[in-house]
Amino acid sequence: MLRVLAKALSRIFFRRISLSGTPYAGPHAIWASNHQSGIVDPALIMALTPVPLRPISKHTLWAHPIMRPLLEMTRAIPVRRTQDMMIEAQAYKQAMEKGLSEKEWRANANSEAFQAVTSALISG
């Protein structure tokens, strides 16, 4: 349903959409966009890909009352960005007190995201 909506909105807001290269449409792929808009670019990718996608989105979007249902419908995977982690000063401080390095803390914070991405790729 979201894919149909994304296609309709893409056609309304953009007169011409072009793809370069030949995207892989197999069961295991990662589609990436270097994007300026956290909403428009994922919607365009969703509209243009020939296969269902599971987006990766910054974890702070799950707190937004409009975005959360959309993220849940697409089975999005939350990921913690470095700038978001630095805001979580208390968690960072506790990790440092436990002797974790910043690199270890970042890896631990996203280990669930990496596991979810790996599972999604393996299952197609």
C-alpha positions in Angstrom: 0.0 0.0 0.0 2.8 2.4 0.9 4.5 1.6 -2.3 1.4 2.5 -4.4 1.2 5.8 -2.4 4.9 6.5 -3.0 4.5 5.9 -6.7 1.5 8.2 -6.9 3.2 11.0 -4.9 6.3 10.6 -7.1 4.3 11.2 -10.2 2.5 14.2 -8.7 5.6 16.0 -7.5 8.2 15.0 -10.1 7.7 15.3 -13.9 10.7 13.3 -14.8 12.5 10.7 -12.8 15.5 8.8 -14.1 17.7 6.1 -12.9 21.3 5.6 -13.8 22.9 2.2 -14.0 21.2 -1.2 -13.8 19.9 -1.8 -10.3 20.1 -5.3 -9.0 16.6 -6.7 -8.4 17.5 -10.0 -6.8 16.4 -11.1 -3.3 19.5 -9.8 -1.5 20.5 -6.2 -2.1 21.2 -2.9 -0.4 19.7 0.2 -2.1 21.3 3.4 -0.9 20.7 7.1 -1.5 22.9 10.0 -0.7 19.9 12.2 0.2 19.0 15.7 1.2 15.5 14.8 2.3 14.8 12.1 4.8 11.3 11.7 3.4 11.4 12.4 -0.3 14.4 10.2 -1.2 13.2 7.1 0.6 9.8 7.5 -1.0 11.3 7.8 -4.4 13.5 4.7 -3.9 10.4 2.8 -2.6 8.4 3.9 -5.7 11.1 3.0 -8.2 12.5 -0.3 -6.9 11.1 -3.5 -8.4 11.3 -5.4 -5.0 9.9 -4.7 -1.6 12.3 -2.7 0.7 13.0 -2.5 4.4 14.3 1.0 5.1 16.9 1.9 7.6 16.0 5.1 9.5 17.4 7.1 12.3 16.0 5.8 15.6 14.7 9.2 16.7 12.0 9.0 14.0 10.2 6.3 16.1 9.3 9.0 18.6 7.4 11.0 15.9 3.6 10.2 16.0 3.2 10.4 12.2 6.4 8.7 11.2 6.3 5.7 13.6 3.3 4.0 11.9 4.8 4.5 8.5 8.1 3.1 9.7 6.3 0.1 11.3 4.4 -0.5 8.1 7.6 -0.7 6.1 9.3 -2.8 8.8 12.0 -0.2 8.9 15.1 -0.9 11.0 16.2 1.8 13.5 19.9 2.9 13.5 21.6 5.2 15.9 23.7 7.9 14.3 26.8 9.3 15.9 25.2 12.7 16.4 22.2 11.2 18.0 24.4 9.1 20.3 26.2 12.1 21.5 22.9 13.6 22.6 22.4 10.6 24.8 25.1 11.8 27.2 24.0 9.7 30.1 24.3 6.4 28.2 27.6 7.5 26.8 28.8 8.4 30.3 27.8 5.0 31.7 29.5 3.2 28.9 32.7 5.1 29.5 32.5 4.3 33.2 32.2 0.6 32.3 35.4 1.0 30.3 34.0 0.8 26.8 35.7 2.9 24.1 33.6 5.2 22.0 34.0 2.8 19.0 32.8 -0.2 21.2 29.9 1.9 22.4 28.8 2.8 18.9 29.1 -0.8 17.7 27.0 -2.0 20.7 24.4 0.7 20.1 23.8 -0.5 16.6 24.4 -4.2 17.0 20.6 -4.8 16.9 20.4 -2.8 13.7 23.2 -4.8 12.1 21.6 -8.1 13.1 18.2 -6.9 11.6 19.8 -5.8 8.4 21.7 -9.2 8.1 18.5 -11.1 8.8 16.6 -9.1 6.2 19.2 -9.7 3.6 19.4 -13.4 4.3 15.6 -13.8 4.2 15.4 -11.9 0.9 
